[in-house]
Amino acid sequence: MSFKKKIIAALVAAILMTLVHAATRPKVAAAARTASSEAEARGAITQAFERLRAGDYGALYDALPSASQRRVSRERFVSALQRTRERVELDRMDVATVRVAGDLAMVDTVVYGRVLRPVVGEGKIVSRQYLVREGGRWRVTTGDSSTVRPLLMTNPQFARRFPPIEPRVYLKRDGRWIDLSALAPKGGARR
């Protein structure tokens, strides 16, 4: 190959590499942003769980979205969580899936703990949590439908991709997880 042909081949290769790099850079940058957002959402849900486990309910209230804070006062929120502390002792949380779409995130979690009343035993709750980014921070919605429903109604595409699921409550008996949710009365009846 002549010197001229070698230079032309090198230029063509350099141009192709530049085009390939330019074409993949937005995809790589978008993937990096998504991974970063997912890591931030995972961190927010983990921090919220640690606050819950430590009994730092005031700080947990501060991590709620403004819509949730308008629905319930700090005093009522803290009081309700303090009452659960005598019935459940939290141990750890596993994060199964994190998905981010814009300023919304979905996190599937499994929370493990110990039930202290009305029966004593090892328990777990499998649930889907939603987060919303407000003021540059991820805020964790509460698990009640009065908070989640409006969020999903105003974001139908997100809701179709990540529909709400009912939390599943399990109690360990004889080495097996018993699904207590399946034993609950149909129609949402409560005691």
N, C-alpha and C positions, 0 to 999 in steps of 0.2 A: 504494500500500500504506500502510495506516495505521501510525502510530507503534507501536501495540500489536503489530501483525502483524510489524513489522520486529524488535522486541525478541524475540518468540517465535522468529522465523526465525534470529536471531543465536544465541539460546540453543540451539536444536536443532543448528545448525551446530557450535557449541562442544562440545556433548555428543558429537556424532558424531565430531568430530576427536579428542576425548579417548578415546573407545572404540576408534577405529582405532589411535591411538598406543599405547594400553595393550595392544591385541591383537597389535600387531607388535613391541612392545618385547622380549618373550621371544625371538622369532625372531631379531631383530637382535642381541640379547645372546648367544644361542647361536651365531649365525654368527660373531660377533666372538671368542668363546671358542675356537671351532674354528679360526679363522684364526690366533689367537694360539698355540694348541697346535701347529698345523702349522708355524708359523714357529719355535717352540721345537724341534720335532723336526728340522726342516731344519738349524737351527743346531747341534744336537747331532751329527748325522751329518757335517756339514761340519767341525766341530771335531775329531771323531774322525779323519776323513781327513787333516786337517792335521797331527795328531799322528803318524799313521802315516807320512806323507810326510816329516816332520822327523826320524823315528827316535826320537820320544819315547814309547817302548813302555811305560814304567812308568805314565805318565799315561793312556795308552790302556787299560792293564789296569784302572786305577781307574774308567774309564768303562764297564766291563763290568757287567752285572747280577750280583747276589750269587750266583745259581745258576751262572753261568759261572765266577766266581771260585772256587767250591767244586769245580768240575770240573778246573781247571787252576791250577797254582801260578804265581805271578808270574814266577819264574825260568824255568820251562818256556815260558811265553807269550812272554816277552822273547827268550829264546834262539831260539825258532822264527821269530819275526819278523826277528831279526838275520840269520838264514841266508837269508831271502828277499831281503834287501837287495842281495846280490851277484848276484842273478838278475834283479831287476826294479827299475826306477827310475820312481817315480810322477810323473806330470805334473799332472793335474787331474781333477776329478770333476764331472760334471753330475748334478743331481738332477732326475729326470723327474716323479715323482709322489710326493706325501706325503698320507697318509690317517691320521687319528687317530680312534680309538674308545675313549673312556675313558682308561685307563692304558696302552693299546697303540697303537703306530704302525707303519705300513708305509711304506718309502721305496724307490722304484725308482731305482737309480743306474747311471751308466756311468762307470767309472774308466779313464782313459787313462794310458798310460805307455810305457816303452821296455823291451823284453825284452833282457836282456844275455847270458843263457845259457839254454838250449843254442844258440839261434840269436839273431841280433841283428835287431831290427826293432821297428816300432811296434805296440803292442798295446792291446786294451781288454777290459774285463770288464763285462758287463751283468748286474746282479744285483738281487735284492730283499733289502733289509735290514729287520729288525724291531727295534723299540725298545720298552722297557718303562719306565714311570715308577716309580722307586723313590726314596723320600725326597724327593719333590718335584723330582727331576731325571730327564731322559731318559737312559737307559742303552742302549747299542748292543749287541745280541746279536752273537755271532760268527756266521759264515756256516755253521757246521757243523750238521748235522741233529740231533746229540745235544743241542744247546741249543735250537734252534728247535722241534723236534717236541714236547717237553713243554709249551712255551709255547702252541703252537697246540692241543694236545690239551685243555688246561685252558680254552681259549677257543674252542670250536667255531664259534660264530657269526662271530667275527672271522676264523677260518681259512677258513670258507666264502666270506666276502667277499673275503679277500686270501690266497688259497692260495699256498703256497711254489712258487717256480719254480727250476729248476736254473740256476745261473750259466752264462752263455755266454761263452766265451773266443774272442777274435778276434785274428788277426795280419794286418797289412796287407802285401800282396804285389802288386806291379805296380799300385798305386793302388786295389786292391779289398780289402775286409775278408773274410778267409777264416775261416769258423767252425770252429775247432779242436775245439769240443765235439762237433760232428757226426762228427768223425774218431775220437773216443775209443771204446775198446771198450765194448760194451753190458754192462750188469750191474755197472757201477761198478768194473771191474778197474783196478788201479793198478800202476804200475811200481815 
